[in-house]
Amino acid sequence: MPTSLRTETSGGVCTITLTRPEAYNTITADLANELGEAIDAADADHAAKVILLRAEGPAFCAGYGLNWATEAQAKESGRTRKWDSMADYRMMSRFVQAYQKLWYASKPTIAAVHGWCICGGTDMVLWADLIIAAEDAVFGYPTSRAWGVPTTPMWVHRVGFENAKRYLLTGDEIAALKAKEIGLVHEVVAPEALDAEARRLADRMAMLPLNQLQMIKLYCNQAAENMGLQATRSMGILFDGVARHTQEGDDFVALSGEVGIREAIRQRDEPFGDYGSGPRSRRKRE
């Protein structure tokens, strides 16, 4: 029985809902495993033509659960063996393989995003075919400032080289309207209309024959595959592990051990004045 999500299928649409609202749906190994299994099951279900991913609570996904991640890395310092980059690569690949099922599922996938969708949350959601965002959604990859590199190449494929560099080289947050402007999301709606609008789009897709949906999705996806999608994904996973074990990455882990992960994040982001370090009104700006 899944503990991090639930699924429901009706009218040709399988809805997968993340159900860890108290933890802002932060990513754990269980969540990734259950998500992958749910997508596989929906893709195999003849009653479903479209897969819709949504979340309960104040945030869609606030990234990885950094408490367990930093604590696990801190324990590495006491081991006799050095950090193994390929073991790290295999571990992170298991997470990414779950997320990219949204892309490789034969059926269309739609993500309905509200609140925080940052760091690992973007590693997940950017694999969806289409993203509908609430006006209160905030995207970004603040761990690019220290301790991380995106594991998904979809930043470049969605927003182009310049916008990808603009936001990943600063880690700046991206408000929903800006995300639509640069092509990160398809549509922005009022928070109270998010679920209805995402379902409306899923229902319209479900009016097509399943084989038409599958052929059109494969046709569109193949263009990105021909541009080296998988090779870029592999580099992102590898570099993410390296970034967590640079001197600056180790310093971030040490700081989180001394002052707590929330304070370490605050100190990282405070000079930029965004995410939790600035007033919410600032999210209206670029």
PyMOL commands that set and color helices and strands:
alter all, ss='L'
color gray80, all
select helices_A, chain A and resi 21-23+29-44+66-76+85-99+101-104+120-125+142-145+154-168+176-182+191-205+210-226+229-243+247-259+261-272+275-277+280-284
alter helices_A, ss='H'
color red, helices_A
select strands_A, chain A and resi 5-10+13-18+50-55+109-113+116-118+130-134+138-140+174-175+187-189
alter strands_A, ss='S'
color yellow, strands_A
deselect
rebuild
show_as cartoon
